[in-house]
């Protein structure tokens, strides 16, 4: 989880059995976006963010063919906390990290 993700999303996912690590818990809360994505890469963890700056970082890595574990992105104004929890749980429980390798996935998911 990026540093600006509401605690309610983290808590909701954990209540549903999803393994979540926040940047704060990892000691990475003050890292710039590029280093935060480097840290996620080192840990092999997909990063959830609502920060558009991370999208720019992902595009730069895609253009440079630099591997990263993937980003799941949600615009803060276009999704509710409940929808974030539902969509992230679905992705976590039905997908594999390789499914989003070097990609950006957007939620809310469309049915």
N, C-alpha and C positions, 0 to 999 in steps of 0.2 A: 504494500500500500504506500502510495505517495504520501507526503507529509500533510497534505491538506484534505485528506479524505475524512469525512465525518466518522466519529467513533461509533455511531449507531450502525454504520455499514459493517465495520470490522466486527462489532459485537454480534450483529445479526448473522454474519457468515459463520462465526465461531459457534454460535448456538446450533447451527445446521451442520456442524462437523467439518467445515472447510478450514484447511490449514492456511492461516494468514500470518504474515509477518509485516509489521509496520516499519516504516523508516525510523520512527522514533525508537522502537524496541531494538532495532539493529544498530543504533548509534549513528544513523545516516541522515538524521533530520536536517542537518545544515549543509549537506552536500549540494553542489550545483547539479543541475539536471544531467549533464553528461556523466558526472561521477556517480550519481544515483543509478543511472542506467548501467554503468560499468559494474556497480555493486550487485545489482539484480542479475547481471550476466554472470558474475563470479559465483553467485549462489544458485544459478540455474532457475531463477524464479521469474515468472511473468509479472509485470508491473501494472497495477491499476492506477490510473491517474485521471484527474479532471483538469490538468494543467496543459494548456495549448503549447507551451514552450517544449514540453516533452514530445509533442508531435513533430515539431521542427527537428529535434534531435533524432527522432526515428527516421525521418526522411533523409537526413544527412547520412545516417548509417546505411540506409538502403542504397543510396546513390554511391557510397564508397564501398559497398559490398562488405560491410563490417557486421559480423554476427551480433545479434542481441536476442534476448529470450522472448521478445514480443511485449506489446503494450495493449492493454484494454483501456479504452478511453470512453468517458461519458461527459457530455457537456453538462455543467452544473444546473443550468436552467431548463434542460429538456428531459430530465429524468427525476423520478422520486427516489427517496432512500429505499423504499420497499421494492421498487423495480430494479434498482442496482443490486440489492441483495438477491432477488430472484434470478436475475440474469447471470450474475457472477457465480452463484451456486450452480446453475445449470452448466455453465462453461467449465467450472472446476470439476464437476462430477461426471461429465460426459465426454470431456475432451482430454487431450494429452498436451503437455507443454510444446511438443513438436508441432502441434496444429497451428500455433501462432508464432513460431520461430521466424524472426525477421519481419514480422507483420504488425500492423495496428488493426485491432478489432474494435468495432464501435458498438456500444450499447446505448439505448435499449435495443434489444434484439427485435427483429420484425417477425411476426408469425405468418 
